[in-house]
């Protein structure tokens, strides 16, 4: 089990308490000097059995081989001339999936740092195995050198600051030197290329801007060479479900030609993955994976199901998938009227697992409980609460004075530095931001970021609702109007002007931001009616949610959900 208040290897930093000084609540390093009244809360970890990677259709492999003569694979870990898969699973662990079975090769020496995204980039000249990039939630990019079925040679840091991009991928070889290069898309849709140097210790040259307007796509997928000309290609899916191909030119300063339509109806998939140079795999919303063999001209053959229905539902993130990756708060805590605390994990298919006891003690009605996005590198949601004015996040004590606020929200990184932050609203309607340091133990002094927020009876957020990869905030008025505040990535002015996205939301007794329920990288919403029925709203396009779907009942026994 994952402990909400006691993470693996948690380091506690002694400190002074919070202080009220000149009317400003100041955040200082956390302390364990005052024990939490209920330190035994756990977030049960889902059971996960790695699926075996099914054999691809022979016609697909033959077609891919013919189309990519002289090209290379990006993630062939076991040397069978077919790309393998690396996944981040529901249990928070990494697995390499191969036709011969699964391996946990990338777990070693990773500690608590859960990768946000995984980008295989093929052999960069280091040895016989491919290199694999892993992106941390704080924007650190790490390269695993010479990966193979049961190990890798070593891991080396590429550098920090990569959180300025919402998607990192490889199209394959952009400039014809036989090595895969990297594309990075900024929040505003600008596209940059990082050309490979061939030196794994200094793997890329400086970036060059090669496009704009790429924020029209919610998935961008690197293909390798889809048409046999030796140049890396890209598929891109728009929010209407149309799939487009951008064929490579071989010119690093202008790497792609104009787009060409490949097909429609691709909105049924939550993740699309490049595979075997020009082929793709796509997982539907029920967890079923399909393989589309490349025909050698940039188009795709009919899909072939890989494994049984729902076989890949336990995968949170596929390596090389085109979606904007999400890591942070997922699932829901629920407090009963008797003061017991329960946990509902998410399934990646838009539903919740059955409830599990989260604490063997009652008494939770005595505290204001908060489920917030991760404040450190492990990427797990944090359990936090205010008790007698004292704030606790996990086992860390952040001092007194927090009863000055009537709302706390932890939507994730609002300041653009890749580290989780905390929002606090006081009884006068003023909104403050506490910027996290990424270690779960410290927050900077508060910054006032707005006033007039008292008009809302609910503030919530966990994830990206606008499709740009930034964390956003949702607010509900007592009249039931729902507003979206898009994130800016600035700590002093974290939100754009409000946008009304719905009305009638006062029908819900509980309104919850559970994070990403269906593993497409977009934040979703849950609502519980006064009768206890649970409804789901999936984010389907920038600032838009699907119609509601009933996914449960009997939730009226809870007086709080977070």
C-alpha positions as CSV (number, residue, x, y, z in Angstrom):
1,X,0.0,0.0,0.0
2,X,1.0,3.6,-0.6
3,X,0.8,5.6,2.6
4,X,-0.7,9.0,2.1
5,X,1.4,10.4,5.0
6,X,4.4,8.1,5.0
7,X,5.9,7.8,1.5
8,X,8.7,5.3,0.8
9,X,12.0,6.7,2.2
10,X,10.3,9.9,3.3
11,X,12.8,12.4,4.7
12,X,11.5,14.9,7.3
13,X,13.0,18.3,7.6
14,X,13.0,20.0,11.0
15,X,11.8,23.5,10.9
16,X,10.1,26.4,12.6
17,X,6.3,26.5,12.4
18,X,4.3,28.8,10.2
19,X,4.1,32.3,11.6
20,X,1.6,35.1,11.2
21,X,3.8,38.1,10.5
22,X,2.6,41.6,9.4
23,X,-0.7,40.0,8.4
24,X,0.9,37.5,6.0
25,X,0.9,33.8,6.5
26,X,4.4,32.5,5.7
27,X,5.3,29.0,4.6
28,X,8.4,27.4,6.1
29,X,9.9,23.9,5.9
30,X,7.6,21.2,7.2
31,X,8.2,19.6,10.6
32,X,7.2,16.3,12.3
33,X,7.4,17.9,15.7
34,X,3.6,17.8,16.2
35,X,2.2,14.4,15.3
36,X,-0.8,14.2,13.0
37,X,-3.9,13.0,14.8
38,X,-4.6,10.3,12.2
39,X,-1.2,9.3,10.7
40,X,-2.3,5.8,9.5
41,X,-4.1,6.6,6.3
42,X,-3.1,4.6,3.3
43,X,-3.9,4.7,-0.4
44,X,-4.2,1.1,-1.5
45,X,-2.1,0.3,-4.5
46,X,-3.9,-1.5,-7.3
47,X,-2.9,-5.0,-8.1
48,X,-1.3,-5.2,-11.6
49,X,-0.1,-8.1,-13.6
50,X,1.9,-7.0,-16.7
51,X,0.3,-8.2,-19.9
52,X,2.3,-10.2,-22.3
53,X,2.9,-8.4,-25.6
54,X,1.1,-10.3,-28.3
55,X,2.8,-11.1,-31.6
56,X,2.0,-8.6,-34.3
57,X,0.5,-9.8,-37.6
58,X,3.2,-11.1,-39.9
59,X,1.8,-9.0,-42.7
60,X,2.3,-5.9,-40.6
61,X,5.8,-6.7,-39.7
62,X,6.7,-7.6,-43.3
63,X,5.1,-4.4,-44.5
64,X,7.0,-2.3,-41.9
65,X,10.3,-3.9,-42.8
66,X,9.7,-3.3,-46.5
67,X,8.8,0.3,-45.9
68,X,11.8,1.1,-43.8
69,X,14.7,-0.5,-45.7
70,X,17.9,0.8,-44.0
71,X,15.9,2.3,-41.1
72,X,16.0,1.4,-37.5
73,X,13.7,0.5,-34.6
74,X,13.2,2.8,-31.6
75,X,12.5,0.3,-28.8
76,X,13.7,-3.2,-29.7
77,X,14.9,-4.3,-26.3
78,X,15.3,-8.0,-27.0
79,X,16.8,-7.9,-30.5
80,X,14.0,-9.7,-32.3
81,X,13.7,-6.9,-34.9
82,X,10.4,-5.7,-33.6
83,X,9.7,-2.8,-31.3
84,X,8.8,-3.6,-27.7
85,X,6.8,-1.6,-25.2
86,X,7.6,0.2,-22.0
87,X,4.7,1.2,-19.8
88,X,3.9,3.0,-16.6
89,X,1.2,1.0,-14.9
90,X,-1.5,1.7,-12.4
91,X,0.7,0.5,-9.6
92,X,3.1,3.3,-10.4
93,X,5.8,1.0,-11.6
94,X,7.6,0.6,-15.0
95,X,7.5,-2.5,-17.1
96,X,9.1,-3.5,-20.4
97,X,6.7,-5.7,-22.4
98,X,8.2,-8.1,-24.9
99,X,6.8,-11.0,-26.8
100,X,8.8,-13.2,-24.5
101,X,7.3,-11.7,-21.3
102,X,7.6,-8.7,-19.0
103,X,10.7,-7.1,-17.3
104,X,11.1,-4.5,-14.6
105,X,14.4,-3.4,-16.0
106,X,13.8,0.3,-15.6
107,X,12.9,0.1,-11.9
108,X,16.5,-0.1,-10.6
109,X,18.0,3.1,-9.1
110,X,14.8,5.1,-9.8
111,X,13.7,5.5,-6.2
112,X,10.4,7.3,-5.8
113,X,10.7,9.3,-9.0
114,X,7.8,8.1,-11.2
115,X,8.4,9.1,-14.9
116,X,5.7,11.3,-16.4
117,X,6.5,10.2,-20.0
118,X,8.7,7.6,-21.7
119,X,10.4,8.3,-25.1
120,X,12.4,5.5,-26.7
121,X,14.8,7.0,-29.2
122,X,16.7,4.0,-30.7
123,X,20.4,3.5,-30.8
124,X,22.3,6.7,-30.5
125,X,25.6,5.1,-31.2
126,X,26.4,3.9,-27.6
127,X,26.3,0.2,-28.2
128,X,23.8,-2.5,-29.2
129,X,20.7,-1.5,-27.4
130,X,18.4,1.5,-27.8
131,X,18.4,4.6,-25.6
132,X,15.3,5.5,-23.7
133,X,14.4,9.0,-22.4
134,X,12.3,9.4,-19.3
135,X,10.7,12.7,-18.3
136,X,10.1,13.5,-14.6
137,X,7.2,15.6,-13.4
138,X,9.6,18.4,-12.5
139,X,10.9,18.6,-16.0
140,X,14.1,16.6,-15.6
141,X,15.0,14.5,-18.7
142,X,17.0,11.3,-18.1
143,X,18.6,9.0,-20.7
144,X,18.8,5.3,-20.0
145,X,21.8,4.2,-22.1
146,X,22.0,0.9,-24.1
147,X,18.8,-0.6,-22.8
148,X,18.1,-4.3,-23.3
149,X,15.7,-7.0,-22.1
150,X,17.2,-7.4,-18.6
151,X,19.1,-4.2,-18.0
152,X,20.8,-1.1,-19.2
153,X,24.3,0.2,-19.0
154,X,23.7,3.4,-17.0
155,X,21.4,6.4,-16.7
156,X,22.5,10.0,-17.3
157,X,20.8,13.3,-16.9
158,X,20.0,15.2,-20.1
159,X,19.0,18.3,-18.0
160,X,16.2,20.1,-16.4
161,X,13.7,22.7,-17.7
162,X,11.8,20.4,-20.0
163,X,8.5,21.2,-18.2
164,X,8.2,24.1,-20.7
165,X,6.9,21.5,-23.2
166,X,3.7,19.6,-23.0
167,X,4.9,16.8,-25.4
168,X,8.3,15.3,-26.2
169,X,8.6,12.7,-28.9
170,X,10.8,11.4,-31.6
171,X,9.8,11.2,-35.3
172,X,12.9,9.1,-36.1
173,X,15.7,10.5,-38.1
174,X,15.1,14.1,-39.1
175,X,18.3,15.0,-40.9
176,X,19.5,11.7,-42.5
177,X,22.4,10.9,-40.1
178,X,21.0,7.6,-39.0
179,X,20.0,8.6,-35.5
180,X,16.6,9.5,-34.1
181,X,16.1,13.2,-33.2
182,X,13.6,14.7,-30.7
183,X,10.7,17.1,-31.2
184,X,9.3,19.2,-28.3
185,X,6.0,21.1,-28.4
186,X,5.5,24.1,-26.2
187,X,2.3,25.1,-24.5
188,X,1.5,27.7,-27.2
189,X,1.8,25.1,-30.0
190,X,5.3,26.0,-31.1
191,X,7.3,23.0,-32.3
192,X,11.1,22.6,-31.7
193,X,13.6,20.1,-32.9
194,X,16.6,18.8,-31.0
195,X,19.0,17.1,-33.4
196,X,21.0,14.2,-32.1
197,X,24.8,14.6,-31.6
198,X,25.6,10.9,-31.4
199,X,27.2,11.4,-27.9
200,X,24.9,10.0,-25.2
201,X,26.6,12.2,-22.6
202,X,25.7,15.3,-24.6
203,X,22.9,13.9,-26.7
204,X,21.3,16.9,-28.4
205,X,22.3,20.2,-30.1
206,X,20.4,23.3,-29.1
207,X,16.8,23.6,-30.1
208,X,15.5,25.1,-33.3
209,X,11.9,26.2,-33.9
210,X,10.4,24.3,-36.8
211,X,6.7,25.0,-36.6
212,X,3.7,26.7,-34.9
213,X,0.0,25.9,-34.5
214,X,0.6,22.3,-33.3
215,X,-1.7,22.9,-30.3
216,X,-4.6,22.0,-32.6
217,X,-3.7,18.4,-32.0
218,X,-4.3,16.5,-28.8
219,X,-2.0,13.6,-29.8
220,X,1.2,13.8,-31.8
221,X,2.9,10.5,-32.6
222,X,6.4,9.8,-33.8
223,X,6.4,7.1,-36.5
224,X,10.0,6.5,-37.5
225,X,10.1,6.2,-41.3
226,X,6.6,5.4,-42.6
227,X,7.2,5.6,-46.3
228,X,10.7,4.2,-46.9
229,X,12.4,7.5,-47.8
230,X,14.7,7.4,-44.7
231,X,13.1,10.5,-43.1
232,X,11.2,10.5,-39.8
233,X,7.4,11.1,-40.0
234,X,4.7,12.1,-37.6
235,X,1.0,11.4,-37.2
236,X,-1.2,14.0,-35.5
237,X,-4.8,13.7,-34.3
238,X,-7.0,16.7,-33.9
239,X,-9.9,17.0,-31.4
240,X,-12.4,16.0,-34.1
241,X,-10.7,12.6,-34.3
242,X,-9.1,13.1,-37.7
243,X,-5.6,11.6,-38.1
244,X,-3.0,13.4,-40.3
245,X,0.5,12.5,-41.4
246,X,3.3,14.9,-41.8
247,X,6.0,13.3,-44.0
248,X,9.6,14.0,-43.3
249,X,11.7,16.1,-45.7
250,X,15.2,15.3,-44.5
251,X,15.8,19.0,-43.8
252,X,16.3,19.7,-40.1
253,X,15.2,23.3,-40.4
254,X,12.0,22.3,-42.2
255,X,11.5,18.7,-41.2
256,X,7.9,18.2,-42.5
257,X,5.9,18.8,-45.5
258,X,2.2,19.7,-45.5
259,X,-0.2,17.4,-43.7
260,X,-2.2,14.7,-45.4
261,X,-5.4,13.1,-44.0
262,X,-5.0,9.4,-43.1
263,X,-8.4,8.7,-41.5
264,X,-11.2,9.7,-39.3
265,X,-12.9,8.3,-36.2
266,X,-9.7,8.1,-34.2
267,X,-11.3,9.9,-31.2
268,X,-12.3,6.4,-29.9
269,X,-8.7,5.9,-28.7
270,X,-7.1,7.4,-25.5
271,X,-3.5,6.7,-26.5
272,X,-2.0,6.2,-30.0
273,X,1.5,4.8,-30.1
274,X,4.1,4.7,-32.8
275,X,5.4,1.1,-33.4
276,X,7.8,-0.6,-35.9
277,X,8.5,2.4,-38.1
278,X,5.2,3.5,-39.7
279,X,2.8,1.2,-37.8
280,X,0.8,2.2,-34.8
281,X,-1.0,0.7,-31.8
282,X,-4.1,2.4,-30.4
283,X,-5.9,1.7,-27.2
284,X,-9.6,2.3,-26.9
285,X,-11.5,3.6,-23.9
286,X,-12.2,0.0,-22.7
287,X,-8.5,-0.9,-22.5
288,X,-8.3,-2.9,-25.7
289,X,-5.3,-2.4,-27.9
290,X,-5.3,-2.6,-31.7
291,X,-2.4,-2.8,-34.1
292,X,-2.5,-0.9,-37.4
293,X,0.3,-2.1,-39.7
294,X,1.9,0.5,-41.9
295,X,1.5,-0.1,-45.7
296,X,4.8,1.6,-46.5
297,X,3.3,4.8,-47.9
298,X,2.1,6.5,-44.8
299,X,-1.3,4.8,-44.7
300,X,-2.4,2.0,-42.4
301,X,-4.0,-1.4,-42.8
302,X,-7.1,-2.5,-41.0
303,X,-6.7,-2.8,-37.2
304,X,-6.0,-6.2,-35.6
305,X,-6.8,-6.6,-31.9
306,X,-3.9,-7.3,-29.6
307,X,-4.9,-9.6,-26.8
308,X,-8.3,-9.9,-25.3
309,X,-10.8,-7.2,-24.6
310,X,-9.6,-4.8,-22.0
311,X,-6.2,-6.5,-21.8
312,X,-4.3,-3.2,-21.5
313,X,-6.6,-1.3,-19.2
314,X,-4.0,-1.3,-16.4
315,X,-1.6,0.9,-18.4
316,X,-1.5,4.6,-17.4
317,X,1.1,5.6,-20.0
318,X,2.6,3.8,-23.1
319,X,6.1,4.8,-24.1
320,X,5.9,6.8,-27.3
321,X,2.2,7.5,-27.0
322,X,1.0,10.8,-28.5
323,X,-1.1,12.1,-25.7
324,X,0.0,14.8,-23.3
325,X,1.1,12.8,-20.3
326,X,-0.4,13.3,-16.8
327,X,1.0,12.4,-13.4
328,X,-0.5,13.5,-10.1
329,X,-3.8,13.1,-8.3
330,X,-5.9,10.2,-9.4
331,X,-8.8,8.6,-7.6
332,X,-11.0,9.7,-4.8
333,X,-11.1,9.8,-1.0
334,X,-14.5,9.6,0.5
335,X,-15.5,10.3,4.2
336,X,-18.6,8.7,5.6
337,X,-21.0,10.4,8.0
338,X,-19.5,8.2,10.7
339,X,-16.1,9.7,10.1
340,X,-14.5,6.8,8.3
341,X,-12.2,7.3,5.3
342,X,-12.4,5.2,2.1
343,X,-10.4,5.1,-1.1
344,X,-11.7,4.6,-4.7
345,X,-8.9,4.1,-7.3
346,X,-9.3,4.8,-11.0
347,X,-9.3,2.1,-13.7
348,X,-8.0,4.1,-16.8
349,X,-11.4,3.3,-18.4
350,X,-13.4,6.2,-17.0
351,X,-14.6,4.3,-13.9
352,X,-13.6,3.7,-10.3
353,X,-12.6,0.5,-8.6
354,X,-14.6,-0.6,-5.6
355,X,-14.0,1.1,-2.3
356,X,-11.3,0.1,0.1
357,X,-10.8,1.1,3.7
358,X,-8.2,3.8,3.8
359,X,-7.9,4.2,7.6
360,X,-8.6,1.8,10.4
361,X,-9.7,4.6,12.6
362,X,-12.7,6.9,12.6
363,X,-12.8,10.5,13.7
364,X,-12.2,12.1,10.3
365,X,-15.1,14.4,10.8
366,X,-12.9,16.4,13.1
367,X,-10.6,17.5,10.3
368,X,-10.8,19.2,6.9
369,X,-9.4,16.6,4.6
370,X,-7.9,17.4,1.2
371,X,-6.7,15.2,-1.6
372,X,-4.2,17.1,-3.7
373,X,-1.8,16.6,-6.5
374,X,1.8,15.5,-5.8
375,X,4.1,17.9,-4.0
376,X,7.2,15.8,-4.7
377,X,8.9,13.7,-7.4
378,X,6.9,10.5,-6.8
379,X,3.9,11.7,-8.7
380,X,1.3,10.3,-6.3
381,X,-1.5,12.4,-5.0
382,X,-1.1,13.7,-1.5
383,X,-3.3,13.3,1.5
384,X,-3.5,16.6,3.5
385,X,-5.7,18.0,6.2
386,X,-6.2,20.9,8.6
387,X,-6.7,19.9,12.3
388,X,-7.2,22.6,14.9
389,X,-5.6,25.1,12.5
390,X,-2.6,23.0,11.7
391,X,-1.8,21.8,8.2
392,X,-0.4,18.3,7.6
393,X,0.7,17.0,4.2
394,X,1.5,13.4,4.5
395,X,3.5,13.2,7.8
396,X,4.8,16.7,7.4
397,X,3.5,19.5,9.6
398,X,3.3,22.9,8.1
399,X,2.4,24.8,11.3
400,X,-0.7,26.7,12.5
401,X,-2.9,29.5,11.3
402,X,-4.4,27.6,8.4
403,X,-7.9,28.0,9.8
404,X,-7.7,31.5,8.3
405,X,-8.7,29.8,5.0
406,X,-12.0,28.2,4.1
407,X,-10.7,26.5,1.0
408,X,-7.5,24.7,0.1
409,X,-6.8,23.3,-3.4
410,X,-3.8,21.4,-4.7
411,X,-4.3,21.3,-8.5
412,X,-0.6,20.6,-9.4
413,X,2.0,22.9,-10.9
414,X,0.6,26.4,-11.3
415,X,3.9,28.3,-11.4
416,X,5.5,26.5,-14.4
417,X,8.5,25.1,-12.6
418,X,7.2,21.5,-12.7
419,X,6.6,21.3,-8.9
420,X,3.2,21.0,-7.2
421,X,1.6,24.1,-5.6
422,X,-1.2,24.9,-3.1
423,X,-4.0,27.4,-3.4
424,X,-5.7,28.9,-0.3
425,X,-8.8,31.2,-0.2
426,X,-9.5,33.2,3.0
427,X,-12.9,34.2,4.3
428,X,-12.7,37.6,2.5
429,X,-12.4,35.9,-0.9
430,X,-8.7,36.5,-1.4
431,X,-6.8,33.8,-3.2
432,X,-3.2,33.0,-2.4
433,X,-0.6,30.7,-4.0
434,X,1.9,28.7,-2.1
435,X,4.6,27.5,-4.4
436,X,6.0,24.1,-3.7
437,X,9.7,23.2,-3.8
438,X,9.2,19.7,-5.2
439,X,10.3,17.9,-2.1
440,X,7.0,17.7,-0.3
441,X,8.4,19.4,2.8
442,X,8.6,23.1,1.9
443,X,6.5,25.8,0.4
444,X,7.4,29.4,-0.4
445,X,5.8,32.4,1.2
446,X,2.3,33.0,-0.1
447,X,1.6,35.2,-3.1
448,X,-1.8,37.0,-3.4
449,X,-3.1,36.1,-6.8
450,X,-6.7,37.4,-6.7
451,X,-9.7,38.7,-4.9
452,X,-13.4,38.3,-5.2
453,X,-13.2,34.5,-5.1
454,X,-15.8,34.3,-2.4
455,X,-18.6,34.2,-5.0
456,X,-17.7,30.5,-5.5
457,X,-18.9,27.7,-3.2
458,X,-16.5,25.2,-4.8
459,X,-12.9,25.4,-6.1
460,X,-11.3,22.3,-7.6
461,X,-8.8,21.1,-10.1
462,X,-6.5,18.2,-10.9
463,X,-5.2,18.1,-14.4
464,X,-5.4,19.9,-17.7
465,X,-8.8,21.0,-19.0
466,X,-7.7,23.2,-21.9
467,X,-5.4,20.8,-23.8
468,X,-2.2,22.9,-23.4
469,X,-0.6,20.7,-20.7
470,X,-0.9,23.3,-17.9
471,X,-2.9,22.8,-14.7
472,X,-6.2,24.6,-14.6
473,X,-8.8,25.5,-12.0
474,X,-12.6,25.1,-12.0
475,X,-15.0,27.2,-9.9
476,X,-18.7,26.8,-9.2
477,X,-21.1,29.5,-8.0
478,X,-24.0,28.9,-5.6
479,X,-26.3,29.3,-8.6
480,X,-24.7,26.3,-10.3
481,X,-22.6,28.1,-13.0
482,X,-19.3,26.4,-13.7
483,X,-16.3,28.5,-14.7
484,X,-12.9,27.5,-16.0
485,X,-9.7,29.4,-15.2
486,X,-7.0,28.3,-17.6
487,X,-3.5,28.1,-16.2
488,X,-0.8,30.4,-17.4
489,X,2.3,28.9,-15.7
490,X,3.1,32.1,-13.8
491,X,3.2,32.2,-10.0
492,X,2.2,35.8,-9.8
493,X,-0.7,35.6,-12.2
494,X,-1.5,31.8,-12.5
495,X,-4.9,32.1,-14.3
496,X,-6.4,33.7,-17.4
497,X,-9.8,35.3,-17.2
498,X,-12.7,33.0,-16.4
499,X,-14.6,31.1,-19.0
500,X,-18.2,29.9,-18.4
501,X,-18.4,26.2,-19.3
502,X,-21.7,25.1,-17.9
503,X,-24.8,25.7,-15.7
504,X,-27.0,23.6,-13.5
505,X,-24.0,22.1,-11.6
506,X,-25.7,22.9,-8.2
507,X,-27.5,19.6,-8.6
508,X,-24.4,17.9,-7.2
509,X,-23.9,17.6,-3.5
510,X,-20.3,16.6,-4.1
511,X,-18.2,17.9,-7.0
512,X,-14.8,16.2,-7.4
513,X,-11.7,16.6,-9.6
514,X,-10.3,13.0,-9.6
515,X,-7.6,13.7,-12.2
516,X,-7.4,11.7,-15.4
517,X,-9.9,8.9,-15.3
518,X,-9.4,7.4,-18.7
519,X,-5.6,7.8,-19.3
520,X,-5.9,10.3,-22.2
521,X,-4.0,13.0,-20.3
522,X,-7.0,15.2,-19.8
523,X,-8.6,16.1,-16.4
524,X,-12.1,14.8,-15.7
525,X,-14.9,15.6,-13.2
526,X,-17.2,13.6,-11.0
527,X,-20.5,14.7,-9.4
528,X,-22.7,13.1,-6.7
529,X,-26.4,14.1,-6.5
530,X,-28.3,14.5,-3.3
531,X,-29.7,11.0,-4.0
532,X,-26.2,9.5,-4.0
533,X,-25.8,8.8,-7.8
534,X,-22.3,9.2,-9.2
535,X,-21.9,10.8,-12.6
536,X,-18.8,11.2,-14.7
537,X,-17.8,14.0,-17.1
538,X,-14.8,13.3,-19.4
539,X,-12.8,16.1,-20.9
540,X,-13.1,15.6,-24.6
541,X,-11.8,18.8,-26.1
542,X,-10.3,22.1,-24.8
543,X,-12.7,23.5,-22.2
544,X,-15.4,20.9,-23.1
545,X,-16.7,17.9,-21.3
546,X,-18.8,15.0,-22.5
547,X,-22.4,14.5,-21.4
548,X,-22.7,13.0,-18.0
549,X,-22.6,9.2,-17.6
550,X,-23.8,7.4,-14.4
551,X,-21.1,5.2,-13.1
552,X,-22.3,4.5,-9.6
553,X,-24.9,4.9,-6.8
554,X,-25.1,4.8,-3.0
555,X,-22.5,7.7,-2.6
556,X,-25.0,9.6,-0.4
557,X,-23.4,8.0,2.7
558,X,-20.4,10.4,2.3
559,X,-20.3,13.9,3.6
560,X,-17.1,14.8,1.8
561,X,-15.2,13.6,-1.3
562,X,-11.9,14.8,-2.6
